[in-house]
Amino acid sequence: MSSLDPNLSNEEQKVLLSTTGYPFKSDGSPQGILEQVQNLHLFIARNIRQGYIKISWKKPLNVTTRSNVKSYLVYRSAANDFSSASAIASVTQTTFTEAPGIGEWFYWVAAINNKGNGVVGSSLIAEVFKKAQD
């Protein structure tokens, strides 16, 4: 066989290719949908500039290798209502920093695997205050 029928499903193509004897590279996806991230919290430090917030979290408990997480989607809303939140970033680290503007902000983070699956966890509230005038 010199080529594969592109109309075959991914699984059918894998079955046909397995007869060639060449090993497959692992797709790195976990045994199922990734669970929610752990310990989502506001990171407090002196080196975070005025008007910025930094959030941090730990990987989901069911992650067995680093390659199980393709990225983390960060969502933000002005209300504690995920349906009104927008995805504002896709990051590969377990931290995110931004200057969202003055106000009260709610954040959610979802770990995403290679198949695009992940679960959004609990919300985090962060407040940005106007700098006091000297």
N, C-alpha and C positions, 0 to 999 in steps of 0.2 A: 504494500500500500504506500503510495507516495504522498497522499494528503488526506486530511480528515474532512468529513462533511461538516461544514460550519452550522448546519441546521441541527446537529446532534446536541443533546444537553451536555453540560460540563461533566456530569457523572458518566455518561456514555462515552465521551471522549477519553476520560481517564481509563475506563475499562479497555478500550481499544489500544491506547498507548501503553498500558501495562504489559501487553503481549510483546513489546519491543525489547524488554529486558533492561531498559534504562531506569534508574531510580528516579522517583519524584521528589522534588523539593517540597518540604512541608509548607502548607499555607499558613501555619502559625496560629490558626484560630483555635479557641478553647473548645472544650467539650460541649459548650452551650453558650447562651447569652451571658455576657459579663454581668456580674452583680453590681450594685451601686458602690461608688467610691466610699472610703472610710475616712472618718475624722476630718470632714470639711470644716475649715476654720479660718478666721481672719488672722493674718500674720502681722504681728506688731514688732516693729524695730525702728530704731532712730534713723536709719539710713533710707527709710521710705519717705519720699518728698511730700510736702504739703499738697493735698488735693488728690493724692494717689491712694489706692488700696491694693493690698496684696493678699490673695487667698491661697491656701495650701490644702492638700488632701493626701491620703494614702491610697494605693491601688486597691481594687476590689479583692475580697478574700479568695475568690475562685481563680485568680490569675496564677498559673503555674510557671509560666516563663514570661520574660519581658516582651517577647514578640506577640503575646496574646493581645496586648493593647496596641492598637494602631494609633489612636489619638484620644484626647479628652476634649469633649465639646463643652464649652463654657456658655451658660445662658445667663441673661440679666433681665430684670424687670423692675419697674418702680413700685410694683405691688407684689404682695406675697401670694401670687397666683401664677403657677407655671404656664397656664394657657395663654397668658399675656406676655410671656418671656420670649426673647429673641436670642438665637445663637449668635454670640459676638466674637467667638474665637475657637480655633481648633489648635490645641497645643500638644506637644509630646512629653513635656515635663509635668510634674505634679504641683506646679505653682502657676499663678497668673497674676500679672500686675497691670493696672490701668488707671486712668484718671477719668472717672465717669461723669464728673460734674457734681456740684453741690446738691445734696439730698440724701434720701434714704434709698438704698438699693438692695435688691434680693438677687442672690446668685444660686445657680444649680450647676452641677458638673456630672457628665455621663462619660464613662469609659466606653470606647467603641472598639470592637474587634475588626478583623479583616473583612468580615461579612457585613459590617455596618450595624451590628447589634449591640445594644447596651441599655442600661436602666438608669433613669434619672433618680438621684437620691433626694434627701431632705434639703431644704433651702437654708441659706446663710444670709444674715442681714449685715450690711456694712453701711456706715454713715459717713458722709464727707461734709465737713463743716467749712464755712467761710472763714478765712484767715482773719484773726482779730487785727484791727487797725492799731498801730503803735501810737 
